[in-house]
Amino acid sequence: MSATSTNNGMSQESDQTCNDVSEAIISFGNFRVGDINYSSYTGPNSGTTVPPAAVCQHIQVMSGKRISTLDYLRKVHEGKVYWFNTLLFTRSDIAKFPSFEAKKLARRATNYLLLGISLSTIDNNTAALEYLKGLNSLLVDFESYQQIHPPDGPISSSLSRARLPAIFKRAPHGTGTKGRRTSGAADIGLPMGSSDPADLKAMAGSLATTGASTVSFAASEQELFPGEEYVHLLTPSLPFDPDFFETFATLCEVLIDCYTRIMSLTSSPALCAVAGVGEAFSKTDGRLRKVIIHGIVKEFEEACRSGIKNEMAGIGKVVTGGLV
């Protein structure tokens, strides 16, 4: 960990990125940015309407800031930029954070990996409103999964009793909603040594019924509680713990792609004229900040505050040492 001097020659582009990131972080609130408050908008006949042009501008501006934030956090974890022009954290420095113990880091990396691979379940949505609803539903699943399987260890009995009823309510049985995708025997193939044509015919019929959209991941049922089901979140069993830094960097890139797609789906006021698009974006963006960005920013703020105190204490010893 090293401190930057006042004459470190930081580029204007880096300063502008810091300003965009800080403004995006400060805007964390109750789904209100600027003069747009979607919480008071209930429909076209409610008497309170948001112009589509304002909705479009709001989504474009906030998506751009969120992309800057995710890219900035990725570079900070890689040790490429100073944290708001104060301290430079290397991977070894970050690994010393109190919340970055080996066991906790492995669980967090696994959770981030599950979120990253689950984003493929909403790629089929081509309309802005449906895509935002799908992304928000996935983030709700991810938030519930993190509360039930926290990085600190197993879930407590009180939390289990509080969360499991909600899980049963979200179960997709009989609702016409896509359930959590798992792999079956048809994804694996015939058993070894089996040459019965009837088995081959049965497997072919099963593949035709399943369709090409099935995700060939084995569900890690041993890690899920009875009745714990998710609409979009995939929970495959992993043979080993993924690397946290590589996983987080990849997740940031995938989320940047998601925001880029949101910007393309809402690129004109006509595309934002659908009722509920602005509110859906605010809810989705707020949930992403809650489950991903907010905790990371808090960890780096605490580490930066502690590092600056140590730097100032070291400078004080040097200055006072020459006077004694």
N, C-alpha and C positions, 0 to 999 in steps of 0.2 A: 504494500500500500504506500503510495507516494502522494505528496501534495503538489499542486501546481502553483507556480509563482504568478505574480501580477503581470509579468511581461513574458508570458508563455507563448504569445503569438497565435492564440486560438483564432481560427478563421471565422469570418462573418457567417458562413453557412452553419458552422457548429453552434454559434451563438443563437442564430435564428431557430435552429432545431431545439435548443434548450428552452427558448421562449415559447415555442409551440407546445412542447411537452409540458412545461410548467402550467401554461394556460389550460391545456387539456386536463391536467390533474386537478387544478383548482376548480374546474367546472363540475367536479364530482358533486352531485346533489340529488334532489328529488325530481329527476327527469325534467329539469328546467334549464334551458340555456338561452341567454339573451331575453328577448321578448316573447319567446314561444313557450307556452305552458300547455302541454298536451293533456295534463290531468284534468283540466276544465273543459276539454273538448269531448263530447259524448256522441256526436253524430251530426249529419248535415242539417237536421231540424232542431238542433239544440239551441240555436241562437248564437252560439260561439263557434265560429269557423276559422280555420287557419288557411290562408291562401296557399294553393299548391306551389306557387313560386317560392314562398317562404319555407315551406316544407322541404322542397328540393334543395334550396340553398343551405338550410340547416343540416340536412343529411350529408351533403357534399363537404361542407366545412368540417363537421365533426368527424366524418370518416377519414378525411385527410389528416386531422390532428391525431386520430387514433392510430393511423398507420405510422405517423411519426413517433408516437409513444412506443408502439410495439418494436419498431426498428431501433429506437434508442435503448430500450431495455435489453434487446438482443445484443447490441454492441457493448453495453455496460457489462453484461455477463461474460462476454468474450474478452474483456479488458482492453477494448479499443478506444474508449472515450472516458473522460473524467465525469464523475457524477456531478452534474450541474457545475462544472468547472471548479471542483473542490478537490476530490480525491480520486485516484485511479485504483480500481480494485482488480487484482488478478484472480485467476481461478483459485489459487491457494488462499488468497485473502477471503474470498467468498465462502470457501469450504470451512472457514473458521467461524462463520456466523453461528450464533447459538441455535438457530432453527435448522441448521444445515448439518446435523449429525448424519452419519452414514445410513442408519436405518430409516430416518425420516426422509433423507434425500432420495433413497431408493423408492419409497412409497410415493413421494411427490412426482418423481420421474415417471413412474408407472401410471399415475393418474393423468399426467399431461399427455402421455402416449395414448391412453384410451380416448381422451378428448380429441386428439389429432386424427386418429384413424376413424373416429365416429363422424367426423365432419363430412365424410363421403356419403353418409346416409341422407343428406339434404341436398345433394347436388342436382337431383332431378327436378327441383322446383325452379321454374323459369320466371315466375311472377314475383315481384318484389315483396308483396305482402305474405305470400306463402313461404318464401325463402326466409324472411325475417321471423315468421312464426315458428318455422322448423328450427332455426338457429336458437331462438329463445327456449324452445322446448328441450333442445339438446343441452343447453346451459343449465336449465332447471334439473334435468337428469344428472348432470355432472355435479351440480351443487349438492344434490341429495346423496350421491355416491360418496362425495368427499366427507360429508357429515357422518355417514354410516361407516366409512372406511378411512378415518383420518390418518395423516402421516404420523401422529404421535403414538398410535397403537390401536388396539381393538376398541370397538364401540362400547360405551357403557350401557348398562341395562336400562337406565332411565331414558337415554337417547333412543335405544332400540324400541322401547315401548312407545315413544313419541313419534317416531318416523315410520314404523312399519304400517300403521293404518293408512297413512297417505300413500304408501307404495301400493297397497292393494287397490286403492281408489284409482291410481293411474294405470292399473293393469289394462291392456288393450283388448281383453277378451270381450267379444260381442259388441265392440264399439265401432268396428270398421277401420280402426287405426292400425298402422303397421306396428307389429310387435318387435321385440328385440330379436335381431337376426342371429341365428346360430347355424352350425353346420350339422348335417346328418350323415347317415351311412352312405347316402347317394353321392355325397361330395368326396368320399374316400375311394369308393370303388368296390369291386367284388372281393370277397375273402380269398386269401391265397389258396390255390389248389382247386378253386371252384370252376367247373366247366359246364355247369348245367345251363342250357339255353334259356330255361324258364327264369333263372336268376338274372341273366343278362337282359331279358325282355322286361322283367319287373324293374330293374335299375333304370333302363331307358325310359320307361313310363314315369318313374319317379323324377328323373331329371327334367322331363318335359313339363311335369306339373310344377316343379319348383321354380323354373325360370332362370334366366341368366343373371338376375339381380341379387342372388344369394351371395352373401359374404362368407367365404370359406375360412372362418375362424372358429376354433373350438371354444365353446363357452366355458368359463372357469366357474362352474357351479359350486365348487368347493369353497369359493370365497364369498358367495352370496348367501344371504339369509333366505329362509323359506318364504316364498311369495315376493321376493325382491326382483322386480322386473322394471325394465326401462324401455321407453318407446324408441329412442334414437341412440342411446349410449350403448356401444359395443363393449363387452367385457371378455376379451379372449384371454386364455391362459398363456403366460409368457415363460419361455424356458429359462430366462435369466433377467436380472434387473437391468433396465436400460441406463445409459449414461445420462445424467441429469442435464449437463450443459448442451450436449448435442440434441437431446429431446426438446429442451426449452427453445433453442434456436430454431429448430424445425417447426415447433408449434407456432412461434411468432411469425414465421414465414407463411404458414398455412392460414393463420388468422388475418395476415395482411392481404392474402389472396381473397379471403372472404369479404373484407371491407372493400377491396377493389371491385369485386363482383357486385356488392351492394351499390356502389357508386355508378356502375354501368346499368344496373336495373332501375335506378332513380336518376338518370342523367338529364331528364327534362321535366318541366312542371306537369306535362300530360301524364307521365308515368307515375307521378306522385299525387294525382288527383283522386286515386282510389282511397276511400275512407278507411282510416286506421293505419295507413302506412307510416305516418310520422310517429304515432304513439307506439307502434310495434318496434320501430327503430330505437326510440328512446328507452323502451323497456329492455330490449336486447343489449343495447350498448351499456346501459346501467348495470345489467347483470354481469356482463363481461368484465367491467371495471371492478365489480364486487368480488368475483371469484378468481380473477387472475391478477389484475393490475394493482388493486389497492393493497393487497398483502405484500407484494413485492416492493412497492414504493415505501411502505412502512418499514420493512426490513432494512432497506438501503439507507433510509433516513436515520434510523437508529445507529447503524454502523458508521455512517458518515459523521454523525454528531460525536460519537465516541472517538473516531479517528482524528477529528479536528482537535479535540481536547488533548489527545496525546501529542499531536504535532505542536500545539501551542505550549504544552508543558516542556517539550524538548527544546523549543526555541528559548523559553524562559530560563532553562538551565544554562544554555550557552551564553545568553546575555548576562545573567547574574554571575555566572562563573568567572567572567573576565573582570568583574568589578570587585570581587572578593580578594 
